[in-house]
Amino acid sequence: MTEENLVLTQEWDKTFAKSDKTDHRKVTFHNRYGITLAADMYTPKAAQGRLPAIAVCGPFGAVKEQCSGLYAQTLAERGFITIAFDPSFTGESGGQPRYVASPDINTEDFSAAVDFLSVQDNVDPDRIGILGICGWGGMAINAAAMDTRIKATVASTMYDMTRVNAKGYFDNDDSEEARYAAKQALNAQRIKDYKAGSYELGGGVVDPLPEDAPFFVKDYYDYYKTPRGYHARSLNSNDGWNKTSSLSFINMPILTYSNEIRSAVMVMHGDKAHSFYFGKDAYENMTRDSKYADNKEMLVIEGAVHTDLYDGGSSNAIPFDKLEAFFDKYMK
């Protein structure tokens, strides 16, 4: 298959410092829809033989230069070969039109990363895991339900993007009437976009920040709109997704078969995060009436808010020791 010719930035433009314990290079791979994905590969220095590997993605609306890269580089320091990739249609990855999200294609992106890692000379294809952050935590669990090659999955500070689009935050808009109104508005937007010949963006994190903004909006602003996490290619830091991306998420729940996942899954969430209910419910649904609950874990990070598990926040909240132990245990 011929891959798209992507223009990849070669200088270090991450929101985190470069490690002297890993080697870093840009790589590309394609998914089964023919979209070429861009990734940063991190390899432990002086690595020998075939190593376990982890593909990392998220959050929803972020790029690999933000927290997925931090996770990937830190796990590489601990002995894993890792890639942090930009999803289809975003960042340095290919795909047209730009700034589209899809529950199908974005789940496929994880499996495409497994394809790529499986054929690398320095990767053990029987020891591959994935890690999804925020909206990609839900995609990671969905990928684990589909892809039997994945040996271990971590969902960090996860969102179920299909649930929040179909039902609103905290399921406050879970009614046929509310969904119908949302679909009416989105389908009217389709006509508007078609006439214009371009796709209207929904806007990233609100800026300037209103004084009466809810805490979770302030939490996002503190990450995406400040030097802590701002990146020029990040959708959340700038103009956001295409408005009509929400349509498929309303109609296609992603976690339907999560309690049939046989491989290991850890859901990791801060108990002060507005999104905590997503992780808690995903774990409960994954283990309820399941024959495969013994290798499922719910790790609650006390006191952590949503973005604390993006970059550690002010308290180094990401439990990398526990992540390393989990992947070691299930990717032996």
Secondary structure, DSSP 8 states (H G I E B T S, - for coil): ----------S---SS---SSEEEEEEEEE-TTS-EEEEEEEEETT--S-EEEEEEE--TT--TTSHHHHHHHHHHHTT-EEEEE--TTSTT---SSSS---HHHHHHHHHHHHHHHHT-TTEEEEEEEEEEETHHHHHHHHHHHH-TT--EEEEES---HHHHHHH-GGGTT-SHHHHHHHHHHHHHHHHHHHHHTS--B--SS-SS--TT--HHHHHHHHHHTSTTT--TT-TTTTT-SBGGGHHHHHH--S-TTGGG--SEEEEEEETT-TTHHHHHHHHHHHHTT-TTGGGEEEEEETT--TTHHHH-TTTT---HHHHHHHHHHHT-
